[in-house]
Amino acid sequence: MKLADLLPEKEIKEAVLSEYEKRLTLFKLTDEKFRKKYGMSFKEFEEKNLVAEKGFSCDVEQDSMNWEHAVEGIRYLEEKIKKIKKMSE
């Protein structure tokens, strides 16, 4: 038995959309936190090679990985949300 057999398609779309929007909010909060901390966008952070500039410190490297994950998550989820909403029209 498939999930689609148990739940209406509209309900599945709404649940997925709701989850994606929650994740998107968390990624945007992470992006905003790092923008404030470093006073720049992730693109600028990468272009300035701040990880190397800060001596490859563990904290800066961890921030870089978390920030990149958030930025990529925002891009991915915005695309998915757009497609799901378009399907619902």
C-alpha positions in Angstrom: 0.0 0.0 0.0 1.2 3.5 -0.9 0.9 6.7 1.1 -1.0 8.1 -1.8 -3.6 5.4 -1.3 -4.2 6.5 2.3 -4.2 10.3 2.0 -5.5 12.7 -0.6 -2.9 14.3 -2.8 -3.9 17.8 -1.6 -3.2 16.8 2.0 0.2 15.3 1.1 1.1 18.5 -0.8 0.1 20.7 2.1 2.1 18.6 4.6 5.2 18.7 2.4 4.8 22.4 1.7 4.4 23.1 5.4 7.5 21.2 6.3 9.5 22.8 3.5 8.4 26.3 4.7 9.5 25.5 8.3 12.9 24.4 7.1 13.2 27.4 4.8 12.5 29.7 7.8 15.3 27.9 9.8 17.8 28.2 7.0 16.9 31.9 6.6 17.4 32.5 10.3 20.8 30.8 10.1 21.8 32.9 7.0 20.7 36.1 8.9 22.7 35.1 12.0 25.9 34.7 10.0 25.3 37.8 7.9 25.1 39.8 11.2 28.1 38.0 12.7 30.4 38.6 9.7 28.8 41.7 8.3 28.5 40.3 4.8 26.7 37.8 2.6 28.0 34.2 2.2 29.1 35.0 -1.3 31.3 37.9 0.1 32.5 35.6 2.9 33.6 33.0 0.3 35.2 35.6 -2.1 37.2 37.1 0.8 38.3 33.5 1.8 37.6 34.4 5.4 38.3 30.8 6.5 41.9 31.1 5.4 42.1 34.7 6.6 41.1 33.6 10.1 43.7 30.9 10.1 41.4 28.0 9.4 40.0 28.2 13.0 37.6 25.5 13.9 34.8 28.0 14.7 35.1 29.8 11.4 35.3 26.6 9.4 32.2 25.3 11.2 30.4 28.6 10.5 31.3 28.3 6.9 29.9 24.8 6.5 26.7 25.7 8.4 26.3 28.9 6.4 26.9 27.1 3.1 24.3 24.4 4.1 21.8 27.1 4.9 22.3 29.1 1.7 22.1 25.9 -0.4 19.0 24.9 1.6 17.3 28.2 0.9 18.0 27.9 -2.8 16.8 24.3 -3.0 13.7 24.8 -0.9 12.6 28.0 -2.6 12.7 26.1 -5.9 10.8 23.1 -4.5 8.1 25.3 -2.9 7.7 27.2 -6.1 7.2 24.0 -8.1 4.7 22.6 -5.5 2.7 25.8 -5.5 2.7 25.8 -9.3 1.3 22.3 -9.3 -1.6 23.4 -7.0 -2.7 26.1 -9.4 
